[in-house]
Amino acid sequence: MNDLEHAMKHPKKSLRHFIPLLLLGGLIGARTAVWAGGKAEQTKPATELKLTVDDTPVARDGRIATSFSPVVKQVAPSVVKVLTSQKSKVGSAAGLPPGLGNPAWRQFFGGDSPFGPGEGRQFRAPAQRGIGSGVIVTRDGYILTNNHVVDGADEVKVSLNDGREFTAKVIGKDPKTDVAVIKVEAKDLPALTLADSDHIEVGDLVLAVGNPFGIGQTVTMGMVSATGRDALGLVDLDYQDFIQTDAAINPGNSGGALVDAQGRLVGINTAILSRSGGNQGIGFAIPANLARDVMGELVSAGKVTRGYLGVLIQDLTPALAKGFKLAERKGALVGEVTPKGPAAKAGVESGDVVLEVNGKDIADSRHLRLEIARIKPGETAALKVLRAGDARTLKVKVGELPGRPALAQGDSTPDDEGTLNGVTVSDLDPRMRQQFGIPAKVKGALVTQVEPDSMAAEAGLKPGDVVLEINHEPVFGADEAVKLTEAPKDKTTLLKLWSPKGTRFLVVDESGQG
């Protein structure tokens, strides 16, 4: 199910649903294209990428320009229209009445049987086409765009602002960031200069350039509304560090340029948050630095290799920060450590709070994922962690992210506040383990019932959770769990829980203050 289908079937969620600026359907074909896998020709990995990068911060003198015409003239030739197509396909029809798929029926229709030469009736699906945007970043034809623009296309064409058209080859795609690299065979193309997107600030003016709705190249202006945004429900992107802007972005702008007031590329437009499917002032772009890193890997190696720690992490809510006696909510809380993984070998433990990676502050779990992903496998990273109030630095030899990453976002509870009243626990016997799929190595007390209107339920405690620790004290059975919650020293209780999704921490607060 794609994002548009999901929004239609779940109207309540569609009010806050992200819409990737996928492909322009309706103006070209009968319906929006839904691609099922990359098929456009992919080139062998190249080894040289000649980018122009200007890492100086934009001027912030408070002056407002009366015209951006010179900037637009500079940028416009570098932003291209990306046209994709997927060939029509022949397949067996589904849902025929019983028996009509039998080859014996062909005798009644002759050689041109509507059921075709094989089993079942043959049909031809219509060809699918779409329009997106792209940005020329090298003079010899490398172009940045979105993965969702070219994914599944049998053919990709690029139309330049001067009217020239080229057939493009897909160099590589990265679904985890929605970045793709395509290339055309040409020389002396108008390549756009890249800025250091780490230097952008909220309030900076930006221009969005692309081909919305296929009407032709369009420029809109706005400002940087926020940085470091996550997807808020946009699935299928594992690494998100969006620039948010109120510059008008619409379907067809995907893969287009977000540039600063000096005409330098700061982001690749990729998604909008909308009730209507059109621009409502909340657009998102992949930062140029992230796109540049992914592009370099795709061009040099044909794939993206990411660092891996082997931990399950979660954000620090106010209640969790209080439960761990932290002065600030900065950092990422380690819920579970993969046995024999890089983090385990370095001495990282469940309950550690990662504060820094190689001297760079970590704001939350999403930030930690991004920083670790950028480290090359085999390199050593210095992790500053807080354990039981003491800060220490651990040296971790970063591994390579496997196909199914273990460095994943842990379950975060809505409010992490409540009371243990209304919670029923039992011992872990063989019958309970079998019923709830609990491994033998897991020790604790099983939550069998949580009253729906209890504060514990609101905090996120569920039947099937196993209580491993209460206020850092290990739990080995139901009686012990009850005893540890009797006459608490304060009104908050910190729980360490196991569930099939992994290990996480949760705070219940009798005062309801969280």
C-alpha positions as CSV (number, residue, x, y, z in Angstrom):
1,M,0.0,0.0,0.0
2,N,1.5,3.4,-1.0
3,D,1.1,6.6,1.1
4,L,-1.8,7.9,-1.0
5,E,-3.8,4.7,-0.6
6,H,-3.0,4.7,3.1
7,A,-4.3,8.2,3.5
8,M,-7.5,7.3,1.7
9,K,-8.2,4.3,3.8
10,H,-7.3,6.0,7.0
11,P,-8.8,9.5,6.8
12,K,-8.0,10.4,10.4
13,K,-4.3,9.8,9.8
14,S,-4.4,11.6,6.5
15,L,-4.8,14.9,8.3
16,R,-1.2,14.6,9.5
17,H,0.0,12.3,6.8
18,F,3.2,12.8,4.9
19,I,2.9,12.7,1.1
20,P,6.1,11.9,-0.8
21,L,6.0,14.0,-3.9
22,L,5.9,10.8,-5.9
23,L,4.9,11.0,-9.5
24,L,2.5,13.2,-11.4
25,G,-0.5,11.0,-12.2
26,G,-3.6,12.1,-14.1
27,L,-1.9,14.7,-16.3
28,I,0.0,12.0,-18.3
29,G,-1.7,8.7,-17.6
30,A,-5.0,7.5,-16.3
31,R,-3.7,7.0,-12.7
32,T,-0.8,7.7,-10.5
33,A,2.0,5.3,-11.2
34,V,2.9,2.8,-8.4
35,W,6.3,1.4,-9.2
36,A,7.2,-2.1,-8.1
37,G,11.0,-2.2,-8.4
38,G,13.9,-0.6,-10.2
39,K,14.4,-1.6,-13.8
40,A,15.9,1.3,-15.6
41,E,19.5,0.6,-16.8
42,Q,22.1,0.9,-14.0
43,T,25.7,1.8,-14.8
44,K,28.8,0.3,-13.3
45,P,30.1,2.2,-10.3
46,A,32.3,5.1,-11.3
47,T,35.2,6.3,-9.2
48,E,35.3,10.1,-9.7
49,L,32.8,12.7,-8.7
50,K,33.7,16.4,-9.4
51,L,31.4,18.4,-7.1
52,T,31.7,22.1,-6.4
53,V,31.2,22.8,-2.7
54,D,31.1,26.2,-1.0
55,D,31.0,25.6,2.8
56,T,30.9,29.3,3.9
57,P,27.8,30.3,5.8
58,V,25.2,32.5,4.0
59,A,25.3,36.2,4.8
60,R,23.0,37.1,7.7
61,D,23.0,40.9,7.7
62,G,19.2,41.3,8.1
63,R,18.8,42.9,4.7
64,I,15.9,41.8,2.5
65,A,16.5,41.6,-1.2
66,T,14.0,43.2,-3.5
67,S,14.6,40.6,-6.2
68,F,16.0,37.1,-6.5
69,S,16.1,37.3,-10.3
70,P,19.9,37.0,-10.4
71,V,19.8,33.9,-8.2
72,V,17.0,32.3,-10.2
73,K,19.0,32.9,-13.5
74,Q,21.9,31.2,-11.9
75,V,20.0,28.2,-10.5
76,A,17.4,27.5,-13.2
77,P,19.6,25.8,-15.8
78,S,20.8,23.3,-13.2
79,V,17.3,22.0,-12.3
80,V,15.9,19.5,-14.7
81,K,12.6,17.7,-15.4
82,V,12.8,13.9,-14.9
83,L,10.4,11.9,-16.9
84,T,10.0,8.2,-16.1
85,S,8.0,5.4,-17.8
86,Q,7.2,1.8,-17.0
87,K,6.3,-0.5,-19.9
88,S,2.8,-2.1,-20.0
89,K,2.8,-5.7,-18.8
90,V,0.9,-8.9,-19.7
91,G,-0.3,-11.2,-17.0
92,S,-3.0,-13.6,-15.9
93,A,-6.2,-12.1,-14.7
94,A,-7.3,-12.8,-11.2
95,G,-10.8,-13.3,-9.9
96,L,-12.2,-15.3,-12.9
97,P,-15.2,-17.6,-12.2
98,P,-14.2,-21.1,-11.1
99,G,-13.2,-23.3,-14.0
100,L,-12.8,-20.5,-16.6
101,G,-9.1,-20.6,-16.2
102,N,-9.0,-24.2,-17.4
103,P,-7.2,-24.6,-20.8
104,A,-10.0,-26.8,-22.0
105,W,-12.2,-23.7,-22.5
106,R,-9.8,-22.5,-25.3
107,Q,-11.5,-25.0,-27.7
108,F,-14.6,-22.7,-27.7
109,F,-12.6,-19.6,-28.7
110,G,-9.9,-20.9,-31.1
111,G,-6.3,-19.8,-31.3
112,D,-7.1,-16.2,-30.3
113,S,-8.7,-17.3,-27.0
114,P,-9.2,-14.4,-24.6
115,F,-7.7,-16.8,-22.0
116,G,-4.4,-16.8,-23.9
117,P,-1.9,-19.6,-24.3
118,G,-1.4,-20.2,-20.6
119,E,-3.6,-20.7,-17.6
120,G,-6.1,-18.0,-17.0
121,R,-7.1,-15.0,-19.1
122,Q,-4.3,-12.7,-20.2
123,F,-4.6,-8.9,-19.8
124,R,-2.3,-6.0,-20.5
125,A,-1.8,-3.4,-17.8
126,P,-1.5,0.2,-19.1
127,A,1.9,1.9,-19.3
128,Q,2.7,4.1,-16.4
129,R,4.5,7.5,-16.5
130,G,5.5,10.1,-14.1
131,I,7.3,13.4,-13.7
132,G,9.7,14.6,-11.1
133,S,12.7,16.9,-10.9
134,G,16.4,16.6,-10.5
135,V,19.5,18.7,-9.9
136,I,22.7,18.7,-12.0
137,V,25.6,18.6,-9.6
138,T,28.6,17.9,-12.0
139,R,29.4,19.2,-15.4
140,D,29.8,15.7,-16.8
141,G,26.2,14.8,-16.1
142,Y,25.6,13.5,-12.6
143,I,22.1,14.4,-11.3
144,L,20.6,14.1,-7.8
145,T,17.0,13.2,-7.5
146,N,14.7,11.1,-5.2
147,N,14.6,7.4,-5.2
148,H,10.8,7.4,-5.4
149,V,11.0,9.4,-8.6
150,V,13.0,6.7,-10.5
151,D,12.2,3.6,-8.6
152,G,10.6,0.9,-10.8
153,A,11.1,2.9,-14.1
154,D,12.1,1.1,-17.2
155,E,13.2,4.3,-18.8
156,V,14.3,7.6,-17.4
157,K,14.6,10.8,-19.5
158,V,15.9,14.2,-18.5
159,S,14.7,17.4,-20.0
160,L,17.0,20.5,-19.5
161,N,15.8,24.0,-19.2
162,D,17.2,24.9,-22.6
163,G,15.0,22.2,-24.3
164,R,17.6,19.5,-24.7
165,E,16.6,16.0,-23.7
166,F,18.7,13.0,-22.7
167,T,18.2,9.4,-21.8
168,A,19.5,8.9,-18.3
169,K,21.1,5.9,-16.6
170,V,20.4,5.1,-13.0
171,I,23.7,5.0,-11.1
172,G,22.2,4.0,-7.8
173,K,19.3,4.3,-5.4
174,D,19.1,4.4,-1.6
175,P,15.5,3.8,-0.3
176,K,16.6,4.4,3.2
177,T,17.2,8.1,2.6
178,D,15.1,8.5,-0.7
179,V,18.2,9.6,-2.6
180,A,19.0,8.5,-6.1
181,V,21.7,9.4,-8.6
182,I,21.2,9.3,-12.4
183,K,23.6,10.3,-15.2
184,V,23.4,11.7,-18.7
185,E,26.1,11.6,-21.3
186,A,27.0,15.2,-21.8
187,K,29.7,17.7,-21.1
188,D,29.9,21.3,-19.8
189,L,26.5,21.1,-18.1
190,P,25.4,23.9,-15.7
191,A,26.2,22.2,-12.4
192,L,24.9,23.7,-9.2
193,T,27.3,24.5,-6.3
194,L,26.5,22.7,-3.1
195,A,26.5,24.5,0.3
196,D,27.3,23.0,3.7
197,S,23.8,22.3,4.9
198,D,25.0,22.0,8.5
199,H,25.4,25.8,8.4
200,I,21.8,26.6,7.6
201,E,19.7,28.2,10.3
202,V,16.0,28.7,11.0
203,G,14.9,31.9,9.4
204,D,17.3,31.7,6.4
205,L,15.6,32.5,3.1
206,V,15.4,29.6,0.6
207,L,14.0,29.1,-2.9
208,A,12.4,25.8,-4.1
209,V,12.9,25.1,-7.8
210,G,11.2,22.2,-9.6
211,N,8.4,21.1,-12.0
212,P,5.2,21.0,-9.9
213,F,2.3,19.3,-11.6
214,G,4.3,19.2,-14.9
215,I,3.4,22.8,-15.8
216,G,7.1,23.7,-16.2
217,Q,9.9,25.0,-14.1
218,T,8.6,27.0,-11.1
219,V,10.4,29.0,-8.4
220,T,8.9,29.6,-4.9
221,M,10.3,31.4,-1.9
222,G,10.1,30.8,1.8
223,M,12.3,30.3,4.8
224,V,13.9,27.5,6.7
225,S,11.2,26.7,9.3
226,A,13.1,24.0,11.2
227,T,16.0,21.6,10.8
228,G,16.6,18.1,11.9
229,R,13.0,17.0,11.4
230,D,12.0,13.3,11.4
231,A,9.2,11.8,9.2
232,L,6.4,11.8,11.8
233,G,4.9,8.7,10.1
234,L,6.5,8.7,6.7
235,V,7.5,5.0,6.6
236,D,10.2,3.3,4.5
237,L,12.8,6.0,5.3
238,D,15.2,4.8,8.0
239,Y,17.4,7.9,8.1
240,Q,15.6,11.2,8.3
241,D,17.1,14.6,9.0
242,F,14.8,16.9,7.0
243,I,15.0,20.6,6.5
244,Q,11.5,22.0,6.9
245,T,10.5,25.0,4.8
246,D,7.3,27.0,4.0
247,A,8.5,27.5,0.4
248,A,5.6,26.1,-1.8
249,I,6.3,22.5,-2.8
250,N,3.9,20.4,-4.7
251,P,3.7,17.0,-6.5
252,G,6.3,17.1,-9.3
253,N,8.8,19.0,-7.1
254,S,10.3,15.7,-5.9
255,G,14.1,15.7,-6.5
256,G,14.1,19.5,-7.2
257,A,16.5,22.0,-5.6
258,L,16.2,23.9,-2.3
259,V,18.7,26.7,-2.6
260,D,19.9,29.5,-0.3
261,A,19.9,33.2,-1.1
262,Q,23.3,32.8,-2.8
263,G,21.9,30.1,-5.2
264,R,23.7,27.1,-3.5
265,L,22.1,23.8,-3.1
266,V,21.1,23.2,0.6
267,G,18.5,20.4,0.0
268,I,16.7,18.0,-2.3
269,N,12.9,18.5,-2.0
270,T,11.2,15.2,-1.2
271,A,7.9,15.4,0.8
272,I,5.1,17.5,2.1
273,L,2.8,17.3,5.1
274,S,-0.7,18.1,3.8
275,R,-4.4,17.6,4.3
276,S,-5.2,18.2,0.6
277,G,-2.3,16.6,-1.2
278,G,-1.0,20.1,-2.2
279,N,1.2,22.7,-0.6
280,Q,0.1,23.9,2.8
281,G,3.3,25.5,3.9
282,I,5.1,22.4,5.3
283,G,7.6,21.0,2.9
284,F,10.7,18.8,3.6
285,A,14.0,18.5,1.9
286,I,16.9,16.1,2.3
287,P,20.0,18.1,3.5
288,A,22.6,18.6,0.9
289,N,25.3,17.0,3.1
290,L,23.3,13.8,3.6
291,A,22.6,13.7,-0.2
292,R,26.2,14.3,-0.9
293,D,27.4,11.5,1.4
294,V,24.9,9.0,-0.2
295,M,25.8,10.1,-3.7
296,G,29.5,9.6,-3.1
297,E,28.9,6.0,-2.0
298,L,26.5,5.2,-4.8
299,V,29.0,6.6,-7.4
300,S,32.1,5.0,-6.0
301,A,30.7,1.6,-4.8
302,G,27.2,1.3,-6.3
303,K,25.7,0.9,-2.8
304,V,25.6,2.7,0.6
305,T,27.5,1.0,3.5
306,R,26.5,2.2,6.9
307,G,27.9,1.9,10.4
308,Y,26.3,-0.4,13.0
309,L,26.4,-0.5,16.8
310,G,24.0,-3.3,17.6
311,V,21.7,-1.6,20.1
312,L,18.0,-0.9,20.5
313,I,17.5,2.7,21.5
314,Q,14.8,5.1,22.5
315,D,14.3,8.8,23.2
316,L,14.4,10.2,26.7
317,T,11.0,11.5,27.7
318,P,10.8,13.9,30.7
319,A,9.7,11.0,32.9
320,L,12.6,8.7,31.8
321,A,15.1,11.5,32.3
322,K,13.7,11.9,35.9
323,G,13.8,8.1,36.4
324,F,17.5,8.0,35.4
325,K,18.2,11.2,37.4
326,L,19.3,13.2,34.4
327,A,19.5,16.9,34.5
328,E,18.7,17.2,30.8
329,R,16.8,15.2,28.2
330,K,19.7,15.0,25.8
331,G,21.0,11.7,24.5
332,A,19.7,8.3,23.4
333,L,18.8,5.7,26.0
334,V,20.0,2.1,25.3
335,G,17.2,-0.3,25.9
336,E,18.9,-3.5,24.6
337,V,22.4,-4.5,23.4
338,T,22.8,-7.1,20.7
339,P,24.9,-10.0,22.1
340,K,28.4,-10.1,20.6
341,G,27.7,-7.0,18.6
342,P,30.1,-4.0,18.3
343,A,28.5,-2.2,21.3
344,A,28.5,-5.3,23.5
345,K,32.1,-5.9,22.8
346,A,32.9,-2.3,23.8
347,G,31.1,-2.6,27.1
348,V,27.9,-0.7,26.3
349,E,25.1,-1.8,28.6
350,S,21.3,-1.6,28.7
351,G,20.4,1.6,30.6
352,D,23.4,3.6,29.3
353,V,22.6,7.0,27.8
354,V,24.7,7.9,24.8
355,L,25.6,11.6,25.1
356,E,28.3,12.0,22.4
357,V,29.8,10.3,19.4
358,N,33.3,11.4,18.5
359,G,32.8,14.6,20.5
360,K,29.5,15.5,18.8
361,D,26.5,16.0,21.1
362,I,23.7,13.5,20.6
363,A,20.2,15.1,20.9
364,D,18.0,11.9,20.6
365,S,17.8,8.4,19.2
366,R,17.3,9.6,15.6
367,H,20.4,11.7,15.8
368,L,22.4,8.8,17.1
369,R,21.2,6.6,14.2
370,L,22.4,9.2,11.7
371,E,25.8,9.7,13.3
372,I,26.6,6.0,13.5
373,A,25.3,5.4,9.9
374,R,27.9,8.0,8.7
375,I,30.8,6.2,10.2
376,K,32.6,3.7,8.0
377,P,32.5,0.1,9.1
378,G,35.8,-0.8,10.8
379,E,36.5,2.6,12.1
380,T,36.6,3.2,15.8
381,A,34.1,5.6,17.4
382,A,34.3,7.2,20.8
383,L,31.0,7.0,22.7
384,K,30.5,9.1,25.8
385,V,27.8,7.4,27.9
386,L,26.2,8.1,31.2
387,R,25.8,5.1,33.4
388,A,24.3,5.4,36.9
389,G,25.2,9.0,37.0
390,D,28.8,8.5,35.9
391,A,30.1,9.6,32.5
392,R,32.6,7.4,30.7
393,T,34.0,7.1,27.2
394,L,33.9,3.7,25.4
395,K,35.8,2.9,22.2
396,V,33.6,1.0,19.7
397,K,34.8,-0.6,16.5
398,V,31.8,0.1,14.3
399,G,30.4,-2.8,12.3
400,E,28.6,-2.9,9.0
401,L,24.8,-2.5,9.1
402,P,23.3,-5.8,8.2
403,G,20.3,-6.3,5.9
404,R,17.9,-6.1,8.9
405,P,19.3,-3.3,11.1
406,A,19.5,-3.9,14.9
407,L,20.1,-0.2,15.5
408,A,16.5,0.7,15.5
409,Q,14.1,3.1,17.0
410,G,12.7,1.6,20.2
411,D,9.1,1.9,21.3
412,S,8.5,5.2,23.0
413,T,5.5,5.6,25.2
414,P,3.0,8.5,24.7
415,D,3.4,10.1,28.1
416,D,5.4,7.7,30.3
417,E,3.2,8.5,33.3
418,G,0.7,6.6,35.4
419,T,0.3,4.2,38.3
420,L,0.8,0.5,38.8
421,N,-2.7,0.2,40.2
422,G,-4.7,-2.0,37.8
423,V,-1.8,-4.1,36.7
424,T,-1.8,-7.8,37.2
425,V,1.4,-9.9,37.0
426,S,2.2,-13.6,37.1
427,D,5.2,-15.9,37.2
428,L,6.8,-17.0,33.9
429,D,5.9,-20.7,33.7
430,P,6.3,-22.9,30.6
431,R,2.6,-22.4,29.6
432,M,3.0,-18.6,29.7
433,R,6.2,-18.6,27.8
434,Q,4.6,-20.7,25.1
435,Q,1.5,-18.5,24.9
436,F,3.4,-15.2,24.7
437,G,6.5,-16.5,22.8
438,I,8.9,-15.6,25.6
439,P,12.4,-17.1,25.3
440,A,13.8,-19.1,28.2
441,K,16.6,-16.6,28.9
442,V,14.1,-13.9,29.7
443,K,13.6,-13.6,33.5
444,G,11.0,-11.5,35.2
445,A,7.3,-11.1,35.9
446,L,4.7,-11.3,33.0
447,V,2.1,-8.6,32.8
448,T,-1.2,-10.4,32.2
449,Q,-3.7,-7.7,32.6
450,V,-3.7,-3.9,32.5
451,E,-7.0,-2.1,33.2
452,P,-7.8,0.1,30.1
453,D,-8.6,3.2,32.1
454,S,-5.5,3.0,34.3
455,M,-2.5,5.3,34.2
456,A,-0.3,2.3,33.5
457,A,-2.2,1.6,30.3
458,E,-1.9,5.3,29.2
459,A,1.8,5.0,29.9
460,G,2.1,2.1,27.4
461,L,2.2,-1.0,29.6
462,K,0.6,-3.9,27.8
463,P,-0.3,-7.5,28.5
464,G,2.6,-9.7,27.3
465,D,5.3,-7.3,28.5
466,V,7.8,-8.8,30.9
467,V,9.0,-6.7,33.8
468,L,12.8,-7.3,34.0
469,E,13.7,-4.6,36.5
470,I,11.9,-2.2,38.8
471,N,13.9,0.9,39.8
472,H,17.1,-0.8,38.6
473,E,16.4,-3.9,40.8
474,P,16.1,-7.2,39.0
475,V,12.8,-9.0,39.0
476,F,12.5,-12.8,39.0
477,G,8.9,-13.4,39.8
478,A,5.4,-11.9,40.4
479,D,5.8,-11.7,44.2
480,E,9.1,-9.9,43.9
481,A,7.5,-7.4,41.4
482,V,4.7,-6.6,43.8
483,K,7.1,-6.2,46.7
484,L,9.3,-3.8,44.8
485,T,6.3,-1.6,44.1
486,E,5.1,-1.5,47.7
487,A,5.8,1.7,49.7
488,P,8.0,3.4,47.1
489,K,10.4,6.0,48.3
490,D,8.9,8.4,45.7
491,K,5.9,8.4,43.5
492,T,7.7,7.3,40.3
493,T,8.6,3.8,39.3
494,L,11.1,3.0,36.5
495,L,10.4,-0.2,34.7
496,K,12.7,-2.2,32.4
497,L,10.5,-4.2,30.1
498,W,10.9,-7.0,27.5
499,S,8.5,-7.5,24.6
500,P,8.8,-9.2,21.2
501,K,9.9,-5.8,19.8
502,G,12.8,-5.6,22.1
503,T,13.8,-4.1,25.5
504,R,12.7,-0.7,26.5
505,F,12.3,1.5,29.6
506,L,9.0,3.0,30.9
507,V,8.2,5.3,33.8
508,V,4.9,5.2,35.8
509,D,4.2,8.2,37.9
510,E,1.6,8.1,40.6
511,S,1.4,11.9,40.7
512,G,0.6,11.9,37.0
513,Q,3.1,14.6,36.4
514,G,5.4,12.6,34.1
